[in-house]
Amino acid sequence: MADQRPPAGVDPDANPVLAAVEARNAAAVRSFCAAWSAMDPDAIVAHLAPDCVYQVYEGGPVKRGVPEIHATLVEFMRRWQRVEFVIYRLAALGSFVLHERTERYTGRDGHPDWEFNVTGLLLLEDGRIRRWRDDSLPGARQVFR
């Protein structure tokens, strides 16, 4: 009996399983970024697989597992009055989601401190982020006040 599943390279509409996975993964990443904007470390790590690996930026530290990532987030969030993640482009391709965003950080004194324009590459398994890496967006403005 021949395999009746669609081959790679077909439009997602021709592969309903792929279309559903990609839609779920895209929604999960949008929810993940919203949790950042809510400054909620518990909601952020709820999107992560227990053994998630997070590289904060190219060449930066690597955090492994929910406990380490959560502790890092709690400490990091203490610094800010407001965090805003704005997504400009987002594409889901199978288990991967790539997105372009701006991150804006407002200090406890109410003054904007940082603005980063980055790409995030996330690998999702069973609806949770397994690998997460952010990189600077080439040619984009990066502000440190």
Phi and psi in radians as a Rosetta constraint file:
Dihedral C 1 N 2 CA 2 C 2 CIRCULARHARMONIC -1.327 0.35
Dihedral N 2 CA 2 C 2 N 3 CIRCULARHARMONIC 2.563 0.35
Dihedral C 2 N 3 CA 3 C 3 CIRCULARHARMONIC -1.222 0.35
Dihedral N 3 CA 3 C 3 N 4 CIRCULARHARMONIC 2.128 0.35
Dihedral C 3 N 4 CA 4 C 4 CIRCULARHARMONIC -1.613 0.35
Dihedral N 4 CA 4 C 4 N 5 CIRCULARHARMONIC 0.013 0.35
Dihedral C 4 N 5 CA 5 C 5 CIRCULARHARMONIC -1.258 0.35
Dihedral N 5 CA 5 C 5 N 6 CIRCULARHARMONIC 2.604 0.35
Dihedral C 5 N 6 CA 6 C 6 CIRCULARHARMONIC -1.210 0.35
Dihedral N 6 CA 6 C 6 N 7 CIRCULARHARMONIC 2.605 0.35
Dihedral C 6 N 7 CA 7 C 7 CIRCULARHARMONIC -1.356 0.35
Dihedral N 7 CA 7 C 7 N 8 CIRCULARHARMONIC 2.966 0.35
Dihedral C 7 N 8 CA 8 C 8 CIRCULARHARMONIC -1.124 0.35
Dihedral N 8 CA 8 C 8 N 9 CIRCULARHARMONIC 2.689 0.35
Dihedral C 8 N 9 CA 9 C 9 CIRCULARHARMONIC 1.603 0.35
Dihedral N 9 CA 9 C 9 N 10 CIRCULARHARMONIC -0.043 0.35
Dihedral C 9 N 10 CA 10 C 10 CIRCULARHARMONIC -1.542 0.35
Dihedral N 10 CA 10 C 10 N 11 CIRCULARHARMONIC 2.715 0.35
Dihedral C 10 N 11 CA 11 C 11 CIRCULARHARMONIC -1.006 0.35
Dihedral N 11 CA 11 C 11 N 12 CIRCULARHARMONIC 2.463 0.35
Dihedral C 11 N 12 CA 12 C 12 CIRCULARHARMONIC -0.947 0.35
Dihedral N 12 CA 12 C 12 N 13 CIRCULARHARMONIC -0.487 0.35
Dihedral C 12 N 13 CA 13 C 13 CIRCULARHARMONIC -1.105 0.35
Dihedral N 13 CA 13 C 13 N 14 CIRCULARHARMONIC -0.443 0.35
Dihedral C 13 N 14 CA 14 C 14 CIRCULARHARMONIC -1.517 0.35
Dihedral N 14 CA 14 C 14 N 15 CIRCULARHARMONIC -0.087 0.35
Dihedral C 14 N 15 CA 15 C 15 CIRCULARHARMONIC -2.314 0.35
Dihedral N 15 CA 15 C 15 N 16 CIRCULARHARMONIC 1.499 0.35
Dihedral C 15 N 16 CA 16 C 16 CIRCULARHARMONIC -1.085 0.35
Dihedral N 16 CA 16 C 16 N 17 CIRCULARHARMONIC -0.503 0.35
Dihedral C 16 N 17 CA 17 C 17 CIRCULARHARMONIC -1.159 0.35
Dihedral N 17 CA 17 C 17 N 18 CIRCULARHARMONIC -0.841 0.35
Dihedral C 17 N 18 CA 18 C 18 CIRCULARHARMONIC -1.073 0.35
Dihedral N 18 CA 18 C 18 N 19 CIRCULARHARMONIC -0.776 0.35
Dihedral C 18 N 19 CA 19 C 19 CIRCULARHARMONIC -1.033 0.35
Dihedral N 19 CA 19 C 19 N 20 CIRCULARHARMONIC -0.730 0.35
Dihedral C 19 N 20 CA 20 C 20 CIRCULARHARMONIC -1.187 0.35
Dihedral N 20 CA 20 C 20 N 21 CIRCULARHARMONIC -0.750 0.35
Dihedral C 20 N 21 CA 21 C 21 CIRCULARHARMONIC -1.078 0.35
Dihedral N 21 CA 21 C 21 N 22 CIRCULARHARMONIC -0.808 0.35
Dihedral C 21 N 22 CA 22 C 22 CIRCULARHARMONIC -1.127 0.35
Dihedral N 22 CA 22 C 22 N 23 CIRCULARHARMONIC -0.697 0.35
Dihedral C 22 N 23 CA 23 C 23 CIRCULARHARMONIC -1.114 0.35
Dihedral N 23 CA 23 C 23 N 24 CIRCULARHARMONIC -0.755 0.35
Dihedral C 23 N 24 CA 24 C 24 CIRCULARHARMONIC -1.117 0.35
Dihedral N 24 CA 24 C 24 N 25 CIRCULARHARMONIC -0.742 0.35
Dihedral C 24 N 25 CA 25 C 25 CIRCULARHARMONIC -1.155 0.35
Dihedral N 25 CA 25 C 25 N 26 CIRCULARHARMONIC -0.730 0.35
Dihedral C 25 N 26 CA 26 C 26 CIRCULARHARMONIC -1.081 0.35
Dihedral N 26 CA 26 C 26 N 27 CIRCULARHARMONIC -0.763 0.35
Dihedral C 26 N 27 CA 27 C 27 CIRCULARHARMONIC -1.120 0.35
Dihedral N 27 CA 27 C 27 N 28 CIRCULARHARMONIC -0.672 0.35
Dihedral C 27 N 28 CA 28 C 28 CIRCULARHARMONIC -1.114 0.35
Dihedral N 28 CA 28 C 28 N 29 CIRCULARHARMONIC -0.710 0.35
Dihedral C 28 N 29 CA 29 C 29 CIRCULARHARMONIC -1.226 0.35
Dihedral N 29 CA 29 C 29 N 30 CIRCULARHARMONIC -0.663 0.35
Dihedral C 29 N 30 CA 30 C 30 CIRCULARHARMONIC -1.100 0.35
Dihedral N 30 CA 30 C 30 N 31 CIRCULARHARMONIC -0.709 0.35
Dihedral C 30 N 31 CA 31 C 31 CIRCULARHARMONIC -1.141 0.35
Dihedral N 31 CA 31 C 31 N 32 CIRCULARHARMONIC -0.708 0.35
Dihedral C 31 N 32 CA 32 C 32 CIRCULARHARMONIC -1.022 0.35
Dihedral N 32 CA 32 C 32 N 33 CIRCULARHARMONIC -0.833 0.35
Dihedral C 32 N 33 CA 33 C 33 CIRCULARHARMONIC -1.148 0.35
Dihedral N 33 CA 33 C 33 N 34 CIRCULARHARMONIC -0.625 0.35
Dihedral C 33 N 34 CA 34 C 34 CIRCULARHARMONIC -1.118 0.35
Dihedral N 34 CA 34 C 34 N 35 CIRCULARHARMONIC -0.627 0.35
Dihedral C 34 N 35 CA 35 C 35 CIRCULARHARMONIC -1.135 0.35
Dihedral N 35 CA 35 C 35 N 36 CIRCULARHARMONIC -0.596 0.35
Dihedral C 35 N 36 CA 36 C 36 CIRCULARHARMONIC -1.101 0.35
Dihedral N 36 CA 36 C 36 N 37 CIRCULARHARMONIC -0.835 0.35
Dihedral C 36 N 37 CA 37 C 37 CIRCULARHARMONIC -1.105 0.35
Dihedral N 37 CA 37 C 37 N 38 CIRCULARHARMONIC -0.454 0.35
Dihedral C 37 N 38 CA 38 C 38 CIRCULARHARMONIC -1.450 0.35
Dihedral N 38 CA 38 C 38 N 39 CIRCULARHARMONIC -0.107 0.35
Dihedral C 38 N 39 CA 39 C 39 CIRCULARHARMONIC 0.978 0.35
Dihedral N 39 CA 39 C 39 N 40 CIRCULARHARMONIC 0.794 0.35
Dihedral C 39 N 40 CA 40 C 40 CIRCULARHARMONIC -2.040 0.35
Dihedral N 40 CA 40 C 40 N 41 CIRCULARHARMONIC 1.597 0.35
Dihedral C 40 N 41 CA 41 C 41 CIRCULARHARMONIC -0.969 0.35
Dihedral N 41 CA 41 C 41 N 42 CIRCULARHARMONIC -0.633 0.35
Dihedral C 41 N 42 CA 42 C 42 CIRCULARHARMONIC -1.124 0.35
Dihedral N 42 CA 42 C 42 N 43 CIRCULARHARMONIC -0.739 0.35
Dihedral C 42 N 43 CA 43 C 43 CIRCULARHARMONIC -1.209 0.35
Dihedral N 43 CA 43 C 43 N 44 CIRCULARHARMONIC -0.607 0.35
Dihedral C 43 N 44 CA 44 C 44 CIRCULARHARMONIC -1.095 0.35
Dihedral N 44 CA 44 C 44 N 45 CIRCULARHARMONIC -0.916 0.35
Dihedral C 44 N 45 CA 45 C 45 CIRCULARHARMONIC -1.244 0.35
Dihedral N 45 CA 45 C 45 N 46 CIRCULARHARMONIC -0.309 0.35
Dihedral C 45 N 46 CA 46 C 46 CIRCULARHARMONIC -1.108 0.35
Dihedral N 46 CA 46 C 46 N 47 CIRCULARHARMONIC -0.328 0.35
Dihedral C 46 N 47 CA 47 C 47 CIRCULARHARMONIC -1.524 0.35
Dihedral N 47 CA 47 C 47 N 48 CIRCULARHARMONIC -0.079 0.35
Dihedral C 47 N 48 CA 48 C 48 CIRCULARHARMONIC -1.763 0.35
Dihedral N 48 CA 48 C 48 N 49 CIRCULARHARMONIC 2.545 0.35
Dihedral C 48 N 49 CA 49 C 49 CIRCULARHARMONIC -1.221 0.35
Dihedral N 49 CA 49 C 49 N 50 CIRCULARHARMONIC 2.637 0.35
Dihedral C 49 N 50 CA 50 C 50 CIRCULARHARMONIC -0.958 0.35
Dihedral N 50 CA 50 C 50 N 51 CIRCULARHARMONIC -0.558 0.35
Dihedral C 50 N 51 CA 51 C 51 CIRCULARHARMONIC -1.837 0.35
Dihedral N 51 CA 51 C 51 N 52 CIRCULARHARMONIC 0.485 0.35
Dihedral C 51 N 52 CA 52 C 52 CIRCULARHARMONIC -0.941 0.35
Dihedral N 52 CA 52 C 52 N 53 CIRCULARHARMONIC 2.495 0.35
Dihedral C 52 N 53 CA 53 C 53 CIRCULARHARMONIC -2.037 0.35
Dihedral N 53 CA 53 C 53 N 54 CIRCULARHARMONIC 2.189 0.35
Dihedral C 53 N 54 CA 54 C 54 CIRCULARHARMONIC -2.157 0.35
Dihedral N 54 CA 54 C 54 N 55 CIRCULARHARMONIC 2.086 0.35
Dihedral C 54 N 55 CA 55 C 55 CIRCULARHARMONIC -1.797 0.35
Dihedral N 55 CA 55 C 55 N 56 CIRCULARHARMONIC 1.985 0.35
Dihedral C 55 N 56 CA 56 C 56 CIRCULARHARMONIC -1.044 0.35
Dihedral N 56 CA 56 C 56 N 57 CIRCULARHARMONIC -0.715 0.35
Dihedral C 56 N 57 CA 57 C 57 CIRCULARHARMONIC -2.827 0.35
Dihedral N 57 CA 57 C 57 N 58 CIRCULARHARMONIC 2.870 0.35
Dihedral C 57 N 58 CA 58 C 58 CIRCULARHARMONIC -1.002 0.35
Dihedral N 58 CA 58 C 58 N 59 CIRCULARHARMONIC 2.228 0.35
Dihedral C 58 N 59 CA 59 C 59 CIRCULARHARMONIC 1.356 0.35
Dihedral N 59 CA 59 C 59 N 60 CIRCULARHARMONIC -0.037 0.35
Dihedral C 59 N 60 CA 60 C 60 CIRCULARHARMONIC -1.490 0.35
Dihedral N 60 CA 60 C 60 N 61 CIRCULARHARMONIC -3.106 0.35
Dihedral C 60 N 61 CA 61 C 61 CIRCULARHARMONIC -1.151 0.35
Dihedral N 61 CA 61 C 61 N 62 CIRCULARHARMONIC 2.654 0.35
Dihedral C 61 N 62 CA 62 C 62 CIRCULARHARMONIC -1.898 0.35
Dihedral N 62 CA 62 C 62 N 63 CIRCULARHARMONIC 2.254 0.35
Dihedral C 62 N 63 CA 63 C 63 CIRCULARHARMONIC -1.891 0.35
Dihedral N 63 CA 63 C 63 N 64 CIRCULARHARMONIC 2.419 0.35
Dihedral C 63 N 64 CA 64 C 64 CIRCULARHARMONIC -2.211 0.35
Dihedral N 64 CA 64 C 64 N 65 CIRCULARHARMONIC 2.195 0.35
Dihedral C 64 N 65 CA 65 C 65 CIRCULARHARMONIC 1.479 0.35
Dihedral N 65 CA 65 C 65 N 66 CIRCULARHARMONIC 2.646 0.35
Dihedral C 65 N 66 CA 66 C 66 CIRCULARHARMONIC -1.019 0.35
Dihedral N 66 CA 66 C 66 N 67 CIRCULARHARMONIC -0.770 0.35
Dihedral C 66 N 67 CA 67 C 67 CIRCULARHARMONIC -1.041 0.35
Dihedral N 67 CA 67 C 67 N 68 CIRCULARHARMONIC -0.772 0.35
Dihedral C 67 N 68 CA 68 C 68 CIRCULARHARMONIC -1.188 0.35
Dihedral N 68 CA 68 C 68 N 69 CIRCULARHARMONIC -0.752 0.35
Dihedral C 68 N 69 CA 69 C 69 CIRCULARHARMONIC -1.130 0.35
Dihedral N 69 CA 69 C 69 N 70 CIRCULARHARMONIC -0.752 0.35
Dihedral C 69 N 70 CA 70 C 70 CIRCULARHARMONIC -1.059 0.35
Dihedral N 70 CA 70 C 70 N 71 CIRCULARHARMONIC -0.815 0.35
Dihedral C 70 N 71 CA 71 C 71 CIRCULARHARMONIC -1.056 0.35
Dihedral N 71 CA 71 C 71 N 72 CIRCULARHARMONIC -0.702 0.35
Dihedral C 71 N 72 CA 72 C 72 CIRCULARHARMONIC -1.099 0.35
Dihedral N 72 CA 72 C 72 N 73 CIRCULARHARMONIC -0.761 0.35
Dihedral C 72 N 73 CA 73 C 73 CIRCULARHARMONIC -1.144 0.35
Dihedral N 73 CA 73 C 73 N 74 CIRCULARHARMONIC -0.757 0.35
Dihedral C 73 N 74 CA 74 C 74 CIRCULARHARMONIC -1.026 0.35
Dihedral N 74 CA 74 C 74 N 75 CIRCULARHARMONIC -0.829 0.35
Dihedral C 74 N 75 CA 75 C 75 CIRCULARHARMONIC -1.123 0.35
Dihedral N 75 CA 75 C 75 N 76 CIRCULARHARMONIC -0.747 0.35
Dihedral C 75 N 76 CA 76 C 76 CIRCULARHARMONIC -1.112 0.35
Dihedral N 76 CA 76 C 76 N 77 CIRCULARHARMONIC -0.749 0.35
Dihedral C 76 N 77 CA 77 C 77 CIRCULARHARMONIC -1.167 0.35
Dihedral N 77 CA 77 C 77 N 78 CIRCULARHARMONIC -0.420 0.35
Dihedral C 77 N 78 CA 78 C 78 CIRCULARHARMONIC -1.060 0.35
Dihedral N 78 CA 78 C 78 N 79 CIRCULARHARMONIC -0.408 0.35
Dihedral C 78 N 79 CA 79 C 79 CIRCULARHARMONIC -1.364 0.35
Dihedral N 79 CA 79 C 79 N 80 CIRCULARHARMONIC -0.332 0.35
Dihedral C 79 N 80 CA 80 C 80 CIRCULARHARMONIC -2.032 0.35
Dihedral N 80 CA 80 C 80 N 81 CIRCULARHARMONIC 2.562 0.35
Dihedral C 80 N 81 CA 81 C 81 CIRCULARHARMONIC -1.530 0.35
Dihedral N 81 CA 81 C 81 N 82 CIRCULARHARMONIC -0.596 0.35
Dihedral C 81 N 82 CA 82 C 82 CIRCULARHARMONIC -2.598 0.35
Dihedral N 82 CA 82 C 82 N 83 CIRCULARHARMONIC 2.462 0.35
Dihedral C 82 N 83 CA 83 C 83 CIRCULARHARMONIC -2.235 0.35
Dihedral N 83 CA 83 C 83 N 84 CIRCULARHARMONIC 2.368 0.35
Dihedral C 83 N 84 CA 84 C 84 CIRCULARHARMONIC -2.338 0.35
Dihedral N 84 CA 84 C 84 N 85 CIRCULARHARMONIC 2.156 0.35
Dihedral C 84 N 85 CA 85 C 85 CIRCULARHARMONIC -1.881 0.35
Dihedral N 85 CA 85 C 85 N 86 CIRCULARHARMONIC 2.166 0.35
Dihedral C 85 N 86 CA 86 C 86 CIRCULARHARMONIC -2.073 0.35
Dihedral N 86 CA 86 C 86 N 87 CIRCULARHARMONIC 2.062 0.35
Dihedral C 86 N 87 CA 87 C 87 CIRCULARHARMONIC -1.586 0.35
Dihedral N 87 CA 87 C 87 N 88 CIRCULARHARMONIC 2.281 0.35
Dihedral C 87 N 88 CA 88 C 88 CIRCULARHARMONIC -1.787 0.35
Dihedral N 88 CA 88 C 88 N 89 CIRCULARHARMONIC -0.754 0.35
Dihedral C 88 N 89 CA 89 C 89 CIRCULARHARMONIC -2.391 0.35
Dihedral N 89 CA 89 C 89 N 90 CIRCULARHARMONIC 2.515 0.35
Dihedral C 89 N 90 CA 90 C 90 CIRCULARHARMONIC -2.594 0.35
Dihedral N 90 CA 90 C 90 N 91 CIRCULARHARMONIC 2.283 0.35
Dihedral C 90 N 91 CA 91 C 91 CIRCULARHARMONIC -2.353 0.35
Dihedral N 91 CA 91 C 91 N 92 CIRCULARHARMONIC 2.246 0.35
Dihedral C 91 N 92 CA 92 C 92 CIRCULARHARMONIC -1.792 0.35
Dihedral N 92 CA 92 C 92 N 93 CIRCULARHARMONIC 2.288 0.35
Dihedral C 92 N 93 CA 93 C 93 CIRCULARHARMONIC -2.327 0.35
Dihedral N 93 CA 93 C 93 N 94 CIRCULARHARMONIC 1.703 0.35
Dihedral C 93 N 94 CA 94 C 94 CIRCULARHARMONIC 1.074 0.35
Dihedral N 94 CA 94 C 94 N 95 CIRCULARHARMONIC -2.165 0.35
Dihedral C 94 N 95 CA 95 C 95 CIRCULARHARMONIC -1.452 0.35
Dihedral N 95 CA 95 C 95 N 96 CIRCULARHARMONIC -0.104 0.35
Dihedral C 95 N 96 CA 96 C 96 CIRCULARHARMONIC -1.795 0.35
Dihedral N 96 CA 96 C 96 N 97 CIRCULARHARMONIC 2.512 0.35
Dihedral C 96 N 97 CA 97 C 97 CIRCULARHARMONIC -2.245 0.35
Dihedral N 97 CA 97 C 97 N 98 CIRCULARHARMONIC 2.204 0.35
Dihedral C 97 N 98 CA 98 C 98 CIRCULARHARMONIC -1.994 0.35
Dihedral N 98 CA 98 C 98 N 99 CIRCULARHARMONIC 2.316 0.35
Dihedral C 98 N 99 CA 99 C 99 CIRCULARHARMONIC -2.515 0.35
Dihedral N 99 CA 99 C 99 N 100 CIRCULARHARMONIC 2.661 0.35
Dihedral C 99 N 100 CA 100 C 100 CIRCULARHARMONIC -1.885 0.35
Dihedral N 100 CA 100 C 100 N 101 CIRCULARHARMONIC 2.337 0.35
Dihedral C 100 N 101 CA 101 C 101 CIRCULARHARMONIC -2.608 0.35
Dihedral N 101 CA 101 C 101 N 102 CIRCULARHARMONIC 2.858 0.35
Dihedral C 101 N 102 CA 102 C 102 CIRCULARHARMONIC -1.930 0.35
Dihedral N 102 CA 102 C 102 N 103 CIRCULARHARMONIC 2.375 0.35
Dihedral C 102 N 103 CA 103 C 103 CIRCULARHARMONIC -1.944 0.35
Dihedral N 103 CA 103 C 103 N 104 CIRCULARHARMONIC 2.202 0.35
Dihedral C 103 N 104 CA 104 C 104 CIRCULARHARMONIC -2.086 0.35
Dihedral N 104 CA 104 C 104 N 105 CIRCULARHARMONIC 2.288 0.35
Dihedral C 104 N 105 CA 105 C 105 CIRCULARHARMONIC -2.113 0.35
Dihedral N 105 CA 105 C 105 N 106 CIRCULARHARMONIC 2.191 0.35
Dihedral C 105 N 106 CA 106 C 106 CIRCULARHARMONIC -1.903 0.35
Dihedral N 106 CA 106 C 106 N 107 CIRCULARHARMONIC 2.200 0.35
Dihedral C 106 N 107 CA 107 C 107 CIRCULARHARMONIC -1.205 0.35
Dihedral N 107 CA 107 C 107 N 108 CIRCULARHARMONIC 2.928 0.35
Dihedral C 107 N 108 CA 108 C 108 CIRCULARHARMONIC -1.039 0.35
Dihedral N 108 CA 108 C 108 N 109 CIRCULARHARMONIC -0.393 0.35
Dihedral C 108 N 109 CA 109 C 109 CIRCULARHARMONIC -1.433 0.35
Dihedral N 109 CA 109 C 109 N 110 CIRCULARHARMONIC 0.000 0.35
Dihedral C 109 N 110 CA 110 C 110 CIRCULARHARMONIC 1.523 0.35
Dihedral N 110 CA 110 C 110 N 111 CIRCULARHARMONIC -0.009 0.35
Dihedral C 110 N 111 CA 111 C 111 CIRCULARHARMONIC -1.701 0.35
Dihedral N 111 CA 111 C 111 N 112 CIRCULARHARMONIC 2.400 0.35
Dihedral C 111 N 112 CA 112 C 112 CIRCULARHARMONIC -1.055 0.35
Dihedral N 112 CA 112 C 112 N 113 CIRCULARHARMONIC 2.328 0.35
Dihedral C 112 N 113 CA 113 C 113 CIRCULARHARMONIC -1.937 0.35
Dihedral N 113 CA 113 C 113 N 114 CIRCULARHARMONIC -0.889 0.35
Dihedral C 113 N 114 CA 114 C 114 CIRCULARHARMONIC -2.240 0.35
Dihedral N 114 CA 114 C 114 N 115 CIRCULARHARMONIC 2.577 0.35
Dihedral C 114 N 115 CA 115 C 115 CIRCULARHARMONIC -2.485 0.35
Dihedral N 115 CA 115 C 115 N 116 CIRCULARHARMONIC 2.104 0.35
Dihedral C 115 N 116 CA 116 C 116 CIRCULARHARMONIC -2.065 0.35
Dihedral N 116 CA 116 C 116 N 117 CIRCULARHARMONIC 2.467 0.35
Dihedral C 116 N 117 CA 117 C 117 CIRCULARHARMONIC -1.983 0.35
Dihedral N 117 CA 117 C 117 N 118 CIRCULARHARMONIC 2.042 0.35
Dihedral C 117 N 118 CA 118 C 118 CIRCULARHARMONIC -2.359 0.35
Dihedral N 118 CA 118 C 118 N 119 CIRCULARHARMONIC 2.883 0.35
Dihedral C 118 N 119 CA 119 C 119 CIRCULARHARMONIC -1.958 0.35
Dihedral N 119 CA 119 C 119 N 120 CIRCULARHARMONIC 2.445 0.35
Dihedral C 119 N 120 CA 120 C 120 CIRCULARHARMONIC -2.005 0.35
Dihedral N 120 CA 120 C 120 N 121 CIRCULARHARMONIC 2.322 0.35
Dihedral C 120 N 121 CA 121 C 121 CIRCULARHARMONIC -2.062 0.35
Dihedral N 121 CA 121 C 121 N 122 CIRCULARHARMONIC 2.100 0.35
Dihedral C 121 N 122 CA 122 C 122 CIRCULARHARMONIC -2.207 0.35
Dihedral N 122 CA 122 C 122 N 123 CIRCULARHARMONIC 2.372 0.35
Dihedral C 122 N 123 CA 123 C 123 CIRCULARHARMONIC -1.820 0.35
Dihedral N 123 CA 123 C 123 N 124 CIRCULARHARMONIC 2.163 0.35
Dihedral C 123 N 124 CA 124 C 124 CIRCULARHARMONIC -1.934 0.35
Dihedral N 124 CA 124 C 124 N 125 CIRCULARHARMONIC 2.471 0.35
Dihedral C 124 N 125 CA 125 C 125 CIRCULARHARMONIC -2.329 0.35
Dihedral N 125 CA 125 C 125 N 126 CIRCULARHARMONIC 2.223 0.35
Dihedral C 125 N 126 CA 126 C 126 CIRCULARHARMONIC 0.922 0.35
Dihedral N 126 CA 126 C 126 N 127 CIRCULARHARMONIC 0.677 0.35
Dihedral C 126 N 127 CA 127 C 127 CIRCULARHARMONIC 1.409 0.35
Dihedral N 127 CA 127 C 127 N 128 CIRCULARHARMONIC 0.053 0.35
Dihedral C 127 N 128 CA 128 C 128 CIRCULARHARMONIC -2.104 0.35
Dihedral N 128 CA 128 C 128 N 129 CIRCULARHARMONIC 2.624 0.35
Dihedral C 128 N 129 CA 129 C 129 CIRCULARHARMONIC -1.366 0.35
Dihedral N 129 CA 129 C 129 N 130 CIRCULARHARMONIC 2.115 0.35
Dihedral C 129 N 130 CA 130 C 130 CIRCULARHARMONIC -1.697 0.35
Dihedral N 130 CA 130 C 130 N 131 CIRCULARHARMONIC -0.692 0.35
Dihedral C 130 N 131 CA 131 C 131 CIRCULARHARMONIC -2.308 0.35
Dihedral N 131 CA 131 C 131 N 132 CIRCULARHARMONIC 2.470 0.35
Dihedral C 131 N 132 CA 132 C 132 CIRCULARHARMONIC -2.515 0.35
Dihedral N 132 CA 132 C 132 N 133 CIRCULARHARMONIC 2.129 0.35
Dihedral C 132 N 133 CA 133 C 133 CIRCULARHARMONIC -2.414 0.35
Dihedral N 133 CA 133 C 133 N 134 CIRCULARHARMONIC 2.313 0.35
Dihedral C 133 N 134 CA 134 C 134 CIRCULARHARMONIC -1.959 0.35
Dihedral N 134 CA 134 C 134 N 135 CIRCULARHARMONIC 2.474 0.35
Dihedral C 134 N 135 CA 135 C 135 CIRCULARHARMONIC -2.369 0.35
Dihedral N 135 CA 135 C 135 N 136 CIRCULARHARMONIC 2.623 0.35
Dihedral C 135 N 136 CA 136 C 136 CIRCULARHARMONIC -1.074 0.35
Dihedral N 136 CA 136 C 136 N 137 CIRCULARHARMONIC 2.570 0.35
Dihedral C 136 N 137 CA 137 C 137 CIRCULARHARMONIC -1.536 0.35
Dihedral N 137 CA 137 C 137 N 138 CIRCULARHARMONIC 2.047 0.35
Dihedral C 137 N 138 CA 138 C 138 CIRCULARHARMONIC -0.971 0.35
Dihedral N 138 CA 138 C 138 N 139 CIRCULARHARMONIC 2.320 0.35
Dihedral C 138 N 139 CA 139 C 139 CIRCULARHARMONIC 1.390 0.35
Dihedral N 139 CA 139 C 139 N 140 CIRCULARHARMONIC -0.061 0.35
Dihedral C 139 N 140 CA 140 C 140 CIRCULARHARMONIC -1.567 0.35
Dihedral N 140 CA 140 C 140 N 141 CIRCULARHARMONIC 2.731 0.35
Dihedral C 140 N 141 CA 141 C 141 CIRCULARHARMONIC -1.237 0.35
Dihedral N 141 CA 141 C 141 N 142 CIRCULARHARMONIC 2.367 0.35
Dihedral C 141 N 142 CA 142 C 142 CIRCULARHARMONIC -2.217 0.35
Dihedral N 142 CA 142 C 142 N 143 CIRCULARHARMONIC 2.161 0.35
Dihedral C 142 N 143 CA 143 C 143 CIRCULARHARMONIC -2.048 0.35
Dihedral N 143 CA 143 C 143 N 144 CIRCULARHARMONIC 2.234 0.35
Dihedral C 143 N 144 CA 144 C 144 CIRCULARHARMONIC -2.187 0.35
Dihedral N 144 CA 144 C 144 N 145 CIRCULARHARMONIC 2.008 0.35
